[in-house]
Amino acid sequence: MLSYVIIHHHGMSILAVNNVIFEGRMRNRFHRDPVVEATHLLLQERAPHQIPIIHTKIANPMHNNSRGFDHASERIITNPLLKPRATLLLSNDSYSTMLTANGTGYSRWHDYAITRFIPDATEDQQGILFFLRNIQSGRWWSVTSEPTRVVEEEAVSIFTDEKADYMKMVDGIKSTLECLVTSENDGEGRRLQLVNTTNKDRFIEVTSYGELALATMDTDCSHPVFLSMFIETEITEEGRTIFAKRRKRSPSDSEIHITHFVTDITESIQETEAETDRSLFIGRGRSLHRPAAFDQNARFSNS
């Protein structure tokens, strides 16, 4: 067993007692030091009763004819995989989401991370991601540049003050993904629009993916696997809504509930499935570049 003694605290106490008993002897020794003696007059300086105010005059004020920040122009990033990393932050004061031009990012509610985020630009695969799959051919791709990371695919990202738009053209399907944060409630929305530019009928499967954290970002980065054991999920019978919450580890912990659901104003959705087991979605020894969820005849377990 090791014992630690902070000896300089005892020395300070002894010097203080010595200074009182011998009427400031240690203080006088301190002031005899040449460095301290040179600034002795500054120690006797008194605070002024009035503070002089100097008014600065601008002789020739410059007029700015440019547009103000309230009318910031949109940012258009073409082929974001080949450009420096660009980001956009959307927030309603309590709920915020950070989006990159590649389509990744994170979502936060106050100090809690809703989705898992690892600040590593070389493995930029976090956030709420969307995938498309042509049911006839089996070909699949991501709506944004990440995580499939195919440079040859045509991709454009548009950032404005209120939303982010991602446009892509793959296999004759033009997709537009609109991302925004709601102003009335704490949440975010994604609106996906698909346009078939070919003269053939296409049946497209849409899949969303996100890895939950439901903890502070520092806590989740320290123990991501351990914290994932405390997340409980529930899927509705029709498979269109997933409820999730984190079990309390102590009575003082906050209880967080989230909902992820899909809706369609055109009522063209024929069947929905859900999967809450990450190992079944990605597969053993695989990643989002080649997940098991898009293998031939793969189905979700709805559990």
Secondary structure as the mmCIF struct_conf table of DSSP 4:
data_model
#
loop_
_struct_conf.conf_type_id
_struct_conf.id
_struct_conf.beg_label_comp_id
_struct_conf.beg_label_asym_id
_struct_conf.beg_label_seq_id
_struct_conf.end_label_comp_id
_struct_conf.end_label_asym_id
_struct_conf.end_label_seq_id
HELX_RH_AL_P HELX_RH_AL_P1 ILE A 7 ILE A 21
TURN_TY1_P TURN_TY1_P1 PHE A 22 GLU A 23
BEND BEND1 GLY A 24 GLY A 24
HELX_RH_AL_P HELX_RH_AL_P2 ARG A 25 HIS A 31
TURN_TY1_P TURN_TY1_P2 ARG A 32 ARG A 32
BEND BEND2 ASP A 33 ASP A 33
HELX_RH_AL_P HELX_RH_AL_P3 PRO A 34 ALA A 38
TURN_TY1_P TURN_TY1_P3 THR A 39 THR A 39
HELX_RH_AL_P HELX_RH_AL_P4 HIS A 40 LEU A 43
TURN_TY1_P TURN_TY1_P4 GLN A 44 GLN A 44
HELX_LH_PP_P HELX_LH_PP_P1 GLU A 45 PRO A 48
BEND BEND3 HIS A 49 GLN A 50
BEND BEND4 ALA A 59 ASN A 60
HELX_LH_PP_P HELX_LH_PP_P2 PRO A 61 HIS A 63
BEND BEND5 SER A 66 SER A 66
HELX_RH_3T_P HELX_RH_3T_P1 PHE A 69 HIS A 71
HELX_LH_PP_P HELX_LH_PP_P3 ALA A 72 GLU A 74
STRN STRN1 ARG A 75 THR A 78
BEND BEND6 ASN A 79 ASN A 79
HELX_RH_3T_P HELX_RH_3T_P2 PRO A 80 LEU A 82
BEND BEND7 LYS A 83 LYS A 83
STRN STRN2 THR A 87 SER A 91
BEND BEND8 ASN A 92 SER A 94
STRN STRN3 TYR A 95 THR A 100
TURN_TY1_P TURN_TY1_P5 ALA A 101 ASN A 102
BEND BEND9 GLY A 103 GLY A 103
STRN STRN4 GLY A 105 TRP A 109
TURN_TY1_P TURN_TY1_P6 HIS A 110 ASP A 111
STRN STRN5 TYR A 112 THR A 115
HELX_RH_3T_P HELX_RH_3T_P3 ALA A 121 GLU A 123
BEND BEND10 GLY A 127 GLY A 127
STRN STRN6 LEU A 129 ASN A 134
TURN_TY1_P TURN_TY1_P7 ILE A 135 SER A 137
STRN STRN7 TRP A 140 SER A 142
BEND BEND11 VAL A 143 SER A 145
TURN_TY1_P TURN_TY1_P8 GLU A 146 THR A 148
TURN_TY1_P TURN_TY1_P9 VAL A 151 GLU A 152
BEND BEND12 GLU A 153 GLU A 153
STRN STRN8 GLU A 154 PHE A 159
BEND BEND13 ASP A 161 GLU A 162
STRN STRN9 ALA A 164 VAL A 170
TURN_TY1_P TURN_TY1_P10 ASP A 171 GLY A 172
STRN STRN10 ILE A 173 VAL A 181
BEND BEND14 SER A 183 ASP A 186
STRN STRN11 GLU A 188 ASN A 196
BEND BEND15 THR A 198 LYS A 200
STRN STRN12 ILE A 204 TYR A 209
STRN STRN13 LEU A 212 THR A 216
HELX_RH_AL_P HELX_RH_AL_P5 MET A 217 SER A 222
BEND BEND16 HIS A 223 HIS A 223
HELX_RH_AL_P HELX_RH_AL_P6 PRO A 224 SER A 228
TURN_TY1_P TURN_TY1_P11 MET A 229 PHE A 230
STRN STRN14 ILE A 231 ILE A 235
TURN_TY1_P TURN_TY1_P12 GLU A 237 GLU A 238
BEND BEND17 GLY A 239 ARG A 240
STRN STRN15 THR A 241 ARG A 246
BEND BEND18 ARG A 249 SER A 250
TURN_TY1_P TURN_TY1_P13 PRO A 251 SER A 252
BEND BEND19 ASP A 253 ASP A 253
HELX_LH_PP_P HELX_LH_PP_P4 SER A 254 GLU A 255
STRN STRN16 HIS A 257 PHE A 261
TURN_TY1_P TURN_TY1_P14 ILE A 265 THR A 266
HELX_RH_AL_P HELX_RH_AL_P7 ARG A 278 ILE A 282
TURN_TY1_P TURN_TY1_P15 ARG A 284 GLY A 285
TURN_TY1_P TURN_TY1_P16 LEU A 288 HIS A 289
BEND BEND20 ARG A 290 ARG A 290
HELX_RH_3T_P HELX_RH_3T_P4 ALA A 292 PHE A 294
BEND BEND21 ASP A 295 ASP A 295
TURN_TY1_P TURN_TY1_P17 GLN A 296 ASN A 297
#
